[in-house]
């Protein structure tokens, strides 16, 4: 092997590590610019099952958005139209039939863009009550008193001019799929 051949091989070996370094740096930069968030339905297991009540007098459960990043993240508040419709739920029954529950339209007495800031490693807890006056398609009419389903929470915030102007996170989050028992409350 001549000195010239050795020099060329040395340059080739240098190109590969530099290329990998560039890929890692660009991936780190992209990761640093986007907010890492997680979404969880927080219903503990009681008597071997996770139970969620459905009805006007139903008890609350929580959906938690956790900021896993090292940066503060702004999220729309639920009381205004920018955040009110962001959370929905996808149900799948034992027959594989799937449906989506989302909030019903409402009249806004007061409505303007408003957000909260979630610090790094902190959580935003959203109280949810499956009240049929607020949510549509929670349980199919033929569901009876209770029904076992798999549920996924979906949180989606649109990439809008208002979001950009205020630095509010936009994107799509999906929780893990878990099995729950929905119990219809007699109102």
C-alpha positions in Angstrom: 0.0 0.0 0.0 1.5 3.3 -1.0 1.3 6.5 1.0 -1.1 8.0 -1.6 -3.5 5.0 -1.2 -3.2 5.1 2.6 -4.1 8.8 2.6 -7.2 8.2 0.4 -8.4 5.4 2.7 -7.8 7.6 5.7 -10.0 10.3 4.2 -12.7 7.8 3.4 -12.7 6.5 7.0 -13.0 10.1 8.2 -16.0 10.8 6.0 -18.1 8.1 7.6 -17.7 9.3 11.3 -18.2 12.9 10.2 -21.4 11.9 8.3 -22.7 10.1 11.4 -21.9 13.1 13.6 -23.8 15.4 11.3 -26.8 13.1 11.4 -26.7 13.0 15.2 -26.4 16.7 15.5 -29.3 17.4 13.1 -31.4 14.8 14.9 -30.6 16.4 18.3 -31.5 19.9 16.9 -34.8 18.6 15.5 -35.5 16.9 18.8 -34.6 20.1 20.8 -37.0 22.2 18.7 -40.1 19.9 19.2 -41.9 19.4 22.5 -41.9 15.9 23.8 -45.3 15.3 25.3 -47.1 12.2 26.5 -50.8 11.6 27.0 -52.3 9.3 29.6 -55.8 8.3 30.8 -55.4 8.1 34.6 -58.0 5.6 35.8 -56.7 3.2 38.5 -57.6 -0.4 38.6 -60.2 -1.2 41.3 -61.5 -4.8 41.8 -59.6 -5.9 38.8 -60.9 -3.3 36.3 -60.6 0.3 35.2 -64.1 1.8 35.5 -65.4 5.0 34.0 -68.9 6.3 34.7 -71.1 7.8 32.0 -74.0 10.1 32.9 -74.9 13.6 34.2 -73.8 12.6 37.8 -70.7 10.6 36.7 -67.5 10.9 38.6 -64.5 12.5 37.1 -61.4 10.9 35.7 -58.2 12.5 34.5 -56.3 12.8 31.3 -52.7 13.9 31.8 -50.4 15.6 29.4 -46.8 15.4 30.6 -44.0 17.6 29.3 -41.1 15.3 28.8 -38.9 18.0 27.3 -36.4 20.4 28.8 -38.4 23.4 27.5 -41.6 25.0 28.7 -44.6 24.1 26.5 -47.7 26.3 26.0 -51.1 24.5 25.6 -54.5 26.0 25.0 -56.9 26.2 28.0 -60.0 24.1 27.8 -62.5 26.9 28.6 -61.9 28.7 25.2 -62.7 27.3 21.8 -59.0 27.0 20.9 -58.6 24.2 23.5 -62.2 23.0 24.1 -62.3 20.5 21.2 -58.7 19.3 21.4 -59.4 16.2 23.5 -61.4 13.3 22.1 -61.6 9.5 22.7 -61.6 6.6 20.4 -63.5 3.5 21.6 -63.3 -0.1 20.3 -65.6 -2.7 21.6 -65.1 -6.5 21.8 -66.5 -6.9 18.3 -63.9 -4.5 16.8 -66.5 -1.7 16.3 -64.9 1.7 16.7 -66.4 5.1 17.4 -65.1 8.5 18.5 -66.5 10.6 21.4 -65.9 14.3 21.2 -67.3 17.4 22.8 -70.6 18.8 21.5 -70.7 22.3 20.0 -71.6 25.0 22.4 -72.4 28.7 22.5 -69.6 30.9 23.7 -70.5 33.7 26.1 -66.8 34.7 26.4 -64.2 33.4 24.0 -60.6 34.5 23.3 -57.3 32.6 22.9 -55.9 31.6 26.3 -53.1 29.2 27.2 -51.2 27.7 30.1 -47.5 27.0 30.3 -46.3 23.5 31.4 -42.8 23.5 32.8 -40.2 20.8 31.8 -41.1 17.5 33.5 -44.4 18.9 34.7 -48.0 17.8 34.0 -51.2 19.3 32.9 -54.2 17.4 34.4 -57.5 17.6 32.5 -60.6 16.7 34.5 -63.1 14.7 32.3 -66.7 13.8 33.1 -68.4 11.7 30.5 -71.6 13.8 30.8 -73.9 13.3 27.7 -74.7 17.0 27.8 -71.1 17.7 27.0 -69.9 14.7 25.1 -71.4 13.0 22.1 -71.0 9.3 21.2 -69.8 8.1 24.6 -71.9 5.0 24.6 -73.9 3.6 21.7 -77.7 3.5 22.5 -77.7 -0.3 22.6 -74.9 -0.4 25.2 -77.1 -1.4 28.2 -75.9 -0.6 31.7 -72.2 -1.3 31.1 -69.8 -2.2 28.3 -66.1 -3.2 28.2 -64.2 -1.3 25.6 -60.6 -0.3 24.7 -60.1 3.5 24.9 -57.4 5.7 23.4 -57.3 9.4 24.3 -56.4 11.8 21.4 -55.2 15.3 22.0 -54.8 17.4 18.9 -54.0 21.1 18.6 -54.1 22.8 15.2 -51.1 24.6 13.8 -52.9 28.0 13.5 -51.8 31.7 13.2 -52.9 32.1 16.8 -50.8 29.2 18.0 -47.7 30.5 16.2 -48.3 34.1 17.4 -48.5 32.9 21.1 -46.0 30.1 20.9 -48.7 27.4 21.6 -47.8 23.8 20.9 -49.5 22.2 17.9 -49.5 18.5 17.1 -51.2 15.2 17.7 -50.9 13.0 20.8 -52.3 9.5 21.4 -52.4 7.6 24.7 -51.8 3.9 25.1 -54.8 1.7 24.4 -56.2 0.2 27.5 -59.4 -1.7 28.5 -62.1 0.0 30.5 -65.5 -0.7 31.7 -68.0 2.0 30.9 -70.9 2.1 33.4 -74.0 4.1 32.6 -75.3 6.1 35.6 -79.0 6.4 36.1 -79.8 10.1 36.1 
